[in-house]
Amino acid sequence: MKNTSKFQNVVIATIVGWLVLFVFLPNLMIIATSF
């Protein structure tokens, strides 16, 4: 059970990481172009 939950946490962290990347990358580009 511990290995399964650890794997689940890694998957959730990866999904959250990709979501954050796709949310912040366009915002950073907009900020970079405005300066």
C-alpha distance matrix in Angstrom:
0.0 3.8 5.5 5.1 6.3 8.6 9.9 10.5 12.3 14.3 15.3 16.4 18.2 20.0 21.1 22.3 24.0 25.8 26.9 28.3 30.0 31.6 32.7 34.1 35.7 38.4 39.0 39.6 41.9 43.9 44.2 45.3 47.9 49.3 50.0
3.8 0.0 3.8 5.4 5.2 6.1 8.6 9.7 10.5 12.4 14.2 15.2 16.3 18.3 20.0 20.8 22.2 24.4 25.6 26.6 28.2 30.2 31.2 32.3 33.9 36.8 37.3 37.5 40.0 42.1 42.1 43.1 45.9 47.3 47.8
5.5 3.8 0.0 3.8 5.5 5.0 6.1 8.5 9.8 10.6 12.3 14.2 15.2 16.5 18.4 19.9 20.8 22.6 24.3 25.5 26.7 28.7 30.1 31.1 32.3 35.3 36.2 36.3 38.5 40.8 41.0 41.7 44.5 46.1 46.6
5.1 5.4 3.8 0.0 3.8 5.4 5.1 6.1 8.6 9.9 10.5 12.2 14.1 15.3 16.5 18.2 19.7 21.2 22.5 24.1 25.5 27.0 28.4 29.9 31.2 33.9 34.8 35.3 37.4 39.5 40.0 41.0 43.5 45.0 45.9
6.3 5.2 5.5 3.8 0.0 3.8 5.4 4.8 6.1 8.6 9.7 10.3 12.0 14.1 15.2 16.1 17.9 19.8 20.8 22.0 23.9 25.6 26.5 27.9 29.5 32.2 32.8 33.4 35.8 37.6 37.9 39.1 41.7 43.0 43.8
8.6 6.1 5.0 5.4 3.8 0.0 3.8 5.4 5.1 6.3 8.7 9.9 10.5 12.4 14.3 15.2 16.2 18.5 19.9 20.8 22.2 24.4 25.5 26.4 27.9 30.9 31.5 31.6 34.0 36.2 36.3 37.2 39.9 41.4 41.9
9.9 8.6 6.1 5.1 5.4 3.8 0.0 3.8 5.4 5.1 6.3 8.7 9.8 10.5 12.4 14.2 15.1 16.6 18.4 19.8 20.9 22.7 24.3 25.5 26.5 29.4 30.4 30.7 32.7 35.0 35.5 36.2 38.7 40.4 41.2
10.5 9.7 8.5 6.1 4.8 5.4 3.8 0.0 3.8 5.4 5.1 6.1 8.5 9.8 10.6 12.2 13.9 15.4 16.5 18.1 19.7 21.2 22.4 24.0 25.4 28.0 28.9 29.5 31.7 33.6 34.2 35.3 37.7 39.2 40.1
12.3 10.5 9.8 8.6 6.1 5.1 5.4 3.8 0.0 3.8 5.4 5.1 6.0 8.5 9.9 10.4 11.9 14.1 15.2 16.1 17.9 19.8 20.7 21.9 23.5 26.3 26.8 27.3 29.7 31.6 31.9 33.0 35.6 37.0 37.7
14.3 12.4 10.6 9.9 8.6 6.3 5.1 5.4 3.8 0.0 3.8 5.5 5.0 6.1 8.6 9.8 10.2 12.3 14.2 15.1 16.1 18.3 19.7 20.6 21.8 24.8 25.6 25.7 27.9 30.2 30.5 31.2 33.9 35.5 36.2
15.3 14.2 12.3 10.5 9.7 8.7 6.3 5.1 5.4 3.8 0.0 3.8 5.5 5.1 6.2 8.6 9.7 10.7 12.3 14.2 15.2 16.6 18.3 19.8 20.8 23.4 24.7 25.2 27.1 29.2 30.0 30.8 33.1 34.8 35.9
16.4 15.2 14.2 12.2 10.3 9.9 8.7 6.1 5.1 5.5 3.8 0.0 3.8 5.4 5.1 6.1 8.4 9.9 10.5 12.1 14.0 15.4 16.3 18.0 19.6 22.0 22.8 23.6 25.8 27.6 28.2 29.5 31.8 33.2 34.3
18.2 16.3 15.2 14.1 12.0 10.5 9.8 8.5 6.0 5.0 5.5 3.8 0.0 3.8 5.5 5.1 5.9 8.6 9.8 10.3 12.0 14.2 15.1 16.0 17.6 20.5 21.0 21.3 23.8 25.7 26.0 27.0 29.7 31.1 31.8
20.0 18.3 16.5 15.3 14.1 12.4 10.5 9.8 8.5 6.1 5.1 5.4 3.8 0.0 3.8 5.5 5.0 6.2 8.6 9.8 10.3 12.3 14.1 15.2 16.0 18.9 20.1 20.3 22.2 24.5 25.2 25.8 28.2 30.0 30.9
21.1 20.0 18.4 16.5 15.2 14.3 12.4 10.6 9.9 8.6 6.2 5.1 5.5 3.8 0.0 3.8 5.4 5.2 6.2 8.6 9.8 10.6 12.2 14.2 15.2 17.5 18.8 19.7 21.5 23.4 24.4 25.5 27.5 29.2 30.5
22.3 20.8 19.9 18.2 16.1 15.2 14.2 12.2 10.4 9.8 8.6 6.1 5.1 5.5 3.8 0.0 3.8 5.5 5.0 6.1 8.5 9.9 10.4 12.0 13.9 16.2 16.8 17.7 20.0 21.6 22.2 23.6 25.9 27.2 28.4
24.0 22.2 20.8 19.7 17.9 16.2 15.1 13.9 11.9 10.2 9.7 8.4 5.9 5.0 5.4 3.8 0.0 3.8 5.5 5.1 6.1 8.7 9.8 10.4 11.7 14.7 15.4 15.6 17.9 20.0 20.4 21.3 23.9 25.4 26.3
25.8 24.4 22.6 21.2 19.8 18.5 16.6 15.4 14.1 12.3 10.7 9.9 8.6 6.2 5.2 5.5 3.8 0.0 3.8 5.4 4.9 6.1 8.5 9.9 10.3 12.8 14.4 15.0 16.5 18.7 19.8 20.5 22.6 24.4 25.7
26.9 25.6 24.3 22.5 20.8 19.9 18.4 16.5 15.2 14.2 12.3 10.5 9.8 8.6 6.2 5.0 5.5 3.8 0.0 3.8 5.4 5.2 6.1 8.5 10.0 11.8 12.8 14.3 16.0 17.5 18.7 20.1 21.9 23.3 24.9
28.3 26.6 25.5 24.1 22.0 20.8 19.8 18.1 16.1 15.1 14.2 12.1 10.3 9.8 8.6 6.1 5.1 5.4 3.8 0.0 3.8 5.5 5.0 5.9 8.2 10.6 10.8 11.7 14.2 15.6 16.2 17.6 19.9 21.1 22.3
30.0 28.2 26.7 25.5 23.9 22.2 20.9 19.7 17.9 16.1 15.2 14.0 12.0 10.3 9.8 8.5 6.1 4.9 5.4 3.8 0.0 3.8 5.5 5.3 5.7 8.8 9.9 10.1 11.9 14.2 15.0 15.7 18.0 19.7 20.9
31.6 30.2 28.7 27.0 25.6 24.4 22.7 21.2 19.8 18.3 16.6 15.4 14.2 12.3 10.6 9.9 8.7 6.1 5.2 5.5 3.8 0.0 3.8 5.7 5.5 7.0 9.0 10.3 11.3 13.0 14.7 15.8 17.3 19.1 20.8
32.7 31.2 30.1 28.4 26.5 25.5 24.3 22.4 20.7 19.7 18.3 16.3 15.1 14.1 12.2 10.4 9.8 8.5 6.1 5.0 5.5 3.8 0.0 3.8 5.9 6.5 6.9 9.1 10.9 11.6 13.0 14.9 16.4 17.5 19.4
34.1 32.3 31.1 29.9 27.9 26.4 25.5 24.0 21.9 20.6 19.8 18.0 16.0 15.2 14.2 12.0 10.4 9.9 8.5 5.9 5.3 5.7 3.8 0.0 3.8 5.7 5.1 6.0 8.6 9.8 10.3 11.9 14.1 15.2 16.5
35.7 33.9 32.3 31.2 29.5 27.9 26.5 25.4 23.5 21.8 20.8 19.6 17.6 16.0 15.2 13.9 11.7 10.3 10.0 8.2 5.7 5.5 5.9 3.8 0.0 3.9 5.4 5.1 6.3 8.7 9.9 10.4 12.3 14.3 15.6
38.4 36.8 35.3 33.9 32.2 30.9 29.4 28.0 26.3 24.8 23.4 22.0 20.5 18.9 17.5 16.2 14.7 12.8 11.8 10.6 8.8 7.0 6.5 5.7 3.9 0.0 3.8 5.4 5.0 6.2 8.6 9.7 10.5 12.3 14.4
39.0 37.3 36.2 34.8 32.8 31.5 30.4 28.9 26.8 25.6 24.7 22.8 21.0 20.1 18.8 16.8 15.4 14.4 12.8 10.8 9.9 9.0 6.9 5.1 5.4 3.8 0.0 3.8 5.4 5.1 6.1 8.5 9.9 10.6 12.6
39.6 37.5 36.3 35.3 33.4 31.6 30.7 29.5 27.3 25.7 25.2 23.6 21.3 20.3 19.7 17.7 15.6 15.0 14.3 11.7 10.1 10.3 9.1 6.0 5.1 5.4 3.8 0.0 3.8 5.4 5.0 6.0 8.6 9.8 10.8
41.9 40.0 38.5 37.4 35.8 34.0 32.7 31.7 29.7 27.9 27.1 25.8 23.8 22.2 21.5 20.0 17.9 16.5 16.0 14.2 11.9 11.3 10.9 8.6 6.3 5.0 5.4 3.8 0.0 3.8 5.4 4.9 6.1 8.5 10.1
43.9 42.1 40.8 39.5 37.6 36.2 35.0 33.6 31.6 30.2 29.2 27.6 25.7 24.5 23.4 21.6 20.0 18.7 17.5 15.6 14.2 13.0 11.6 9.8 8.7 6.2 5.1 5.4 3.8 0.0 3.8 5.5 5.2 6.2 8.8
44.2 42.1 41.0 40.0 37.9 36.3 35.5 34.2 31.9 30.5 30.0 28.2 26.0 25.2 24.4 22.2 20.4 19.8 18.7 16.2 15.0 14.7 13.0 10.3 9.9 8.6 6.1 5.0 5.4 3.8 0.0 3.8 5.5 5.2 6.5
45.3 43.1 41.7 41.0 39.1 37.2 36.2 35.3 33.0 31.2 30.8 29.5 27.0 25.8 25.5 23.6 21.3 20.5 20.1 17.6 15.7 15.8 14.9 11.9 10.4 9.7 8.5 6.0 4.9 5.5 3.8 0.0 3.8 5.5 5.5
47.9 45.9 44.5 43.5 41.7 39.9 38.7 37.7 35.6 33.9 33.1 31.8 29.7 28.2 27.5 25.9 23.9 22.6 21.9 19.9 18.0 17.3 16.4 14.1 12.3 10.5 9.9 8.6 6.1 5.2 5.5 3.8 0.0 3.8 5.5
49.3 47.3 46.1 45.0 43.0 41.4 40.4 39.2 37.0 35.5 34.8 33.2 31.1 30.0 29.2 27.2 25.4 24.4 23.3 21.1 19.7 19.1 17.5 15.2 14.3 12.3 10.6 9.8 8.5 6.2 5.2 5.5 3.8 0.0 3.8
50.0 47.8 46.6 45.9 43.8 41.9 41.2 40.1 37.7 36.2 35.9 34.3 31.8 30.9 30.5 28.4 26.3 25.7 24.9 22.3 20.9 20.8 19.4 16.5 15.6 14.4 12.6 10.8 10.1 8.8 6.5 5.5 5.5 3.8 0.0
